[in-house]
């Protein structure tokens, strides 16, 4: 799917890659240069940056393809599944959820369904837990929980579950919500179970850093300090659902 100028095959080949070596890099000189410059700017080391970012690799290993274990929060006994938070190839930072064509074609993503929201689980895990496709399940982490329909799917490895990011809207619009008038969400919101220290996908990919995520109750958190000094509004507060998303800008629908 193209949403810009059509890509010409081999356009970047032949020494035209936007890398330090102008080639496809197996050992990334581009990444190495960027990390070294960042380390110098903050008077630290590349290994310290990797450590703070949660990576296991150190030294030269960081610049070649390597394995990084999943980040785990909580014990395996209490939280036995690894959750894979992935993004649909059709969704643009969550903005497509209120478009009928997106809901209709969600099924093109492996294992997903149209006009719905499902947590995918390997059939072996489903059989062990006595679960079947169509069951309603609650997914819980150290941060919170969400509810979703279940789909048993061979495409996810045993011991892991996965759900597409971008659903769970209740105030975005008639298509994105299950019942827009009553503020009822359509599916589960992956952000509800992301642990502190991990940014939601929409925050990480936002090029202008227009989104801020954090604990509004912590007065030292950046989001709390911004809300304390900036005028903001929340959608459909009158519904009594206590929305946690604040909108800040020169224009306010309540002005």
C-alpha positions as CSV (number, residue, x, y, z in Angstrom):
1,X,0.0,0.0,0.0
2,X,1.4,3.4,-1.0
3,X,0.4,6.6,0.7
4,X,3.0,8.7,-1.0
5,X,5.0,8.7,-4.3
6,X,5.3,5.2,-5.7
7,X,8.5,3.5,-4.9
8,X,10.7,2.7,-7.8
9,X,12.3,-0.7,-7.6
10,X,16.1,-0.6,-6.7
11,X,15.9,3.2,-6.4
12,X,18.3,3.2,-3.4
13,X,20.6,0.5,-4.7
14,X,24.1,1.0,-6.1
15,X,25.7,3.1,-3.4
16,X,22.7,5.3,-2.8
17,X,21.7,4.0,0.7
18,X,21.3,6.8,3.3
19,X,23.9,5.2,5.5
20,X,27.4,6.2,6.6
21,X,28.9,3.6,4.2
22,X,26.4,4.3,1.5
23,X,25.8,0.6,1.4
24,X,23.4,-1.9,3.1
25,X,25.0,-2.3,6.5
26,X,25.2,-5.7,8.3
27,X,27.5,-4.1,10.8
28,X,25.8,-0.7,11.2
29,X,28.3,2.2,11.1
30,X,25.3,4.5,11.0
31,X,24.0,3.3,14.4
32,X,27.5,3.3,15.9
33,X,28.0,6.9,14.8
34,X,24.6,8.0,16.2
35,X,25.2,6.3,19.6
36,X,28.7,7.6,19.9
37,X,27.5,11.2,19.2
38,X,24.7,10.8,21.7
39,X,27.1,9.4,24.4
40,X,29.5,12.3,23.8
41,X,26.7,14.9,24.1
42,X,25.7,13.6,27.5
43,X,29.1,12.7,28.8
44,X,28.4,9.0,29.0
45,X,29.2,5.7,27.2
46,X,27.4,3.7,24.5
47,X,27.0,0.8,26.9
48,X,25.4,3.1,29.5
49,X,22.9,4.2,26.9
50,X,22.1,0.6,26.0
51,X,21.7,-0.3,29.6
52,X,19.3,2.6,30.3
53,X,17.3,1.7,27.2
54,X,16.8,-1.8,28.5
55,X,19.0,-3.6,25.9
56,X,21.2,-6.6,26.9
57,X,23.8,-6.2,24.1
58,X,27.1,-4.5,24.9
59,X,30.0,-3.4,22.8
60,X,30.3,-4.3,19.1
61,X,27.4,-6.8,19.4
62,X,25.0,-3.9,19.5
63,X,25.8,-2.9,15.9
64,X,25.0,-6.3,14.3
65,X,21.7,-8.2,14.2
66,X,21.4,-10.0,17.5
67,X,18.9,-11.5,19.9
68,X,17.3,-9.4,22.7
69,X,15.2,-11.3,25.2
70,X,11.6,-9.9,25.8
71,X,11.3,-7.4,28.5
72,X,9.5,-8.9,31.5
73,X,7.7,-7.2,34.3
74,X,6.6,-9.4,37.2
75,X,7.2,-13.1,37.9
76,X,6.4,-15.8,35.3
77,X,4.2,-17.4,37.9
78,X,2.0,-14.4,38.2
79,X,2.2,-13.3,34.5
80,X,2.9,-16.5,32.5
81,X,2.5,-15.0,29.0
82,X,4.6,-12.6,27.0
83,X,2.4,-9.9,25.4
84,X,3.2,-8.8,21.9
85,X,1.9,-5.3,21.2
86,X,2.0,-4.9,17.4
87,X,0.8,-2.3,15.0
88,X,-1.5,-2.9,12.0
89,X,0.0,-2.2,8.6
90,X,-3.1,-0.3,7.7
91,X,-3.3,1.9,10.8
92,X,-1.7,5.3,11.1
93,X,-0.9,6.0,14.8
94,X,-4.5,5.0,15.7
95,X,-6.1,7.6,13.5
96,X,-7.6,5.0,11.1
97,X,-9.8,3.4,13.7
98,X,-12.8,5.6,12.9
99,X,-12.7,4.8,9.2
100,X,-15.0,2.0,7.8
101,X,-12.5,0.8,5.3
102,X,-9.9,0.1,8.0
103,X,-12.4,-1.9,10.1
104,X,-13.4,-3.9,7.1
105,X,-9.9,-4.7,6.0
106,X,-8.4,-5.4,9.4
107,X,-8.5,-9.1,8.5
108,X,-5.6,-8.6,6.1
109,X,-3.3,-8.5,9.1
110,X,-2.3,-12.1,9.9
111,X,-4.8,-13.6,12.5
112,X,-6.9,-10.4,12.8
113,X,-10.6,-10.0,12.1
114,X,-12.8,-7.4,10.5
115,X,-15.0,-5.2,12.7
116,X,-13.7,-6.6,15.9
117,X,-10.8,-6.8,18.3
118,X,-9.2,-10.1,19.3
119,X,-6.4,-11.4,21.5
120,X,-4.5,-14.1,19.7
121,X,-3.4,-17.2,21.6
122,X,-1.8,-20.4,20.5
123,X,-4.4,-23.3,20.4
124,X,-2.1,-25.4,22.7
125,X,-2.3,-22.7,25.4
126,X,-6.1,-22.4,24.8
127,X,-6.6,-26.1,25.3
128,X,-4.5,-26.1,28.5
129,X,-6.6,-23.3,29.9
130,X,-10.0,-24.6,28.6
131,X,-10.5,-21.5,26.3
132,X,-12.0,-21.4,22.9
133,X,-12.3,-18.8,20.1
134,X,-15.0,-16.3,20.9
135,X,-14.5,-16.4,24.7
136,X,-14.2,-13.1,26.5
137,X,-10.9,-12.9,28.4
138,X,-9.2,-10.3,30.7
139,X,-5.5,-9.6,30.1
140,X,-3.7,-8.3,33.2
141,X,-0.2,-6.9,33.7
142,X,1.4,-5.1,36.6
143,X,0.1,-1.8,35.1
144,X,-3.6,-2.7,34.7
145,X,-6.0,-4.9,32.6
146,X,-8.2,-4.9,29.6
147,X,-10.9,-7.1,28.2
148,X,-11.0,-8.6,24.7
149,X,-12.5,-11.5,22.7
150,X,-10.2,-14.4,22.1
151,X,-9.0,-16.1,18.9
152,X,-7.0,-19.3,18.9
153,X,-4.4,-18.9,16.2
154,X,-1.4,-21.1,15.2
155,X,0.5,-18.0,14.1
156,X,1.5,-17.1,17.7
157,X,4.0,-19.2,19.6
158,X,3.0,-20.9,22.8
159,X,3.6,-18.8,25.9
160,X,2.8,-15.6,24.1
161,X,-0.3,-13.7,23.3
162,X,-0.7,-10.7,20.9
163,X,-3.3,-8.0,20.1
164,X,-3.2,-5.2,17.6
165,X,-2.6,-1.7,18.9
166,X,-5.3,0.8,18.0
167,X,-8.6,-0.4,19.2
168,X,-10.4,0.3,22.5
169,X,-11.8,3.7,21.5
170,X,-14.9,5.0,23.2
171,X,-14.9,8.7,22.2
172,X,-13.1,8.8,18.9
173,X,-16.2,8.4,16.7
174,X,-19.2,6.3,15.7
175,X,-17.1,3.7,13.8
176,X,-14.3,3.4,16.3
177,X,-16.6,3.1,19.3
178,X,-18.9,0.3,20.1
179,X,-21.5,2.8,21.3
180,X,-20.3,6.4,20.7
181,X,-23.4,7.9,22.4
182,X,-22.9,6.0,25.6
183,X,-19.1,6.1,25.5
184,X,-18.7,2.3,25.2
185,X,-15.3,1.2,24.0
186,X,-14.8,-1.1,21.0
187,X,-12.4,-3.8,22.2
188,X,-9.4,-3.4,24.5
189,X,-6.9,-0.6,24.7
190,X,-3.3,-2.0,24.8
191,X,-2.1,1.1,26.6
192,X,-4.1,-0.1,29.7
193,X,-1.6,-2.9,30.3
194,X,1.7,-1.3,29.3
195,X,4.0,-1.0,32.3
196,X,5.5,2.3,33.5
197,X,8.7,3.1,31.6
198,X,7.3,1.7,28.3
199,X,5.8,4.3,26.0
200,X,2.6,3.5,24.0
201,X,3.2,3.0,20.3
202,X,1.4,6.2,19.4
203,X,3.8,8.2,21.6
204,X,6.9,6.5,20.3
205,X,6.1,7.0,16.7
206,X,4.8,10.6,16.9
207,X,7.4,12.6,14.9
208,X,6.5,15.9,16.5
209,X,6.4,14.6,20.0
210,X,2.8,16.0,20.3
211,X,1.7,13.1,22.6
212,X,2.8,12.8,26.2
213,X,2.2,9.7,28.4
214,X,2.6,9.3,32.1
215,X,1.2,9.4,35.6
216,X,-1.0,12.4,36.0
217,X,-1.2,11.9,39.8
218,X,2.6,12.2,40.1
219,X,3.4,16.0,40.5
220,X,6.9,15.4,39.3
221,X,5.9,13.6,36.1
222,X,6.2,15.7,32.9
223,X,2.6,15.2,32.0
224,X,1.4,16.4,35.4
225,X,3.6,19.6,35.3
226,X,2.3,20.4,31.8
227,X,-1.4,19.9,32.8
228,X,-0.8,22.1,35.8
229,X,0.2,25.1,33.7
230,X,-1.7,24.6,30.5
231,X,-5.4,24.9,29.8
232,X,-6.8,21.5,28.6
233,X,-10.1,19.8,27.9
234,X,-11.3,16.2,27.8
235,X,-13.9,14.7,25.5
236,X,-17.3,13.7,26.8
237,X,-16.6,14.3,30.5
238,X,-20.3,14.7,31.0
239,X,-20.7,10.9,30.4
240,X,-19.1,10.3,33.8
241,X,-16.4,7.9,32.4
242,X,-13.6,10.1,33.8
243,X,-11.5,10.2,30.6
244,X,-7.7,10.4,31.1
245,X,-6.8,11.9,27.8
246,X,-6.3,15.7,27.9
247,X,-6.2,17.9,24.8
248,X,-4.1,21.1,24.9
249,X,-4.0,23.8,22.2
250,X,-4.8,27.3,21.3
251,X,-8.2,26.1,20.0
252,X,-10.6,24.4,22.4
253,X,-14.1,23.2,21.5
254,X,-15.2,24.4,24.9
255,X,-13.8,28.0,24.5
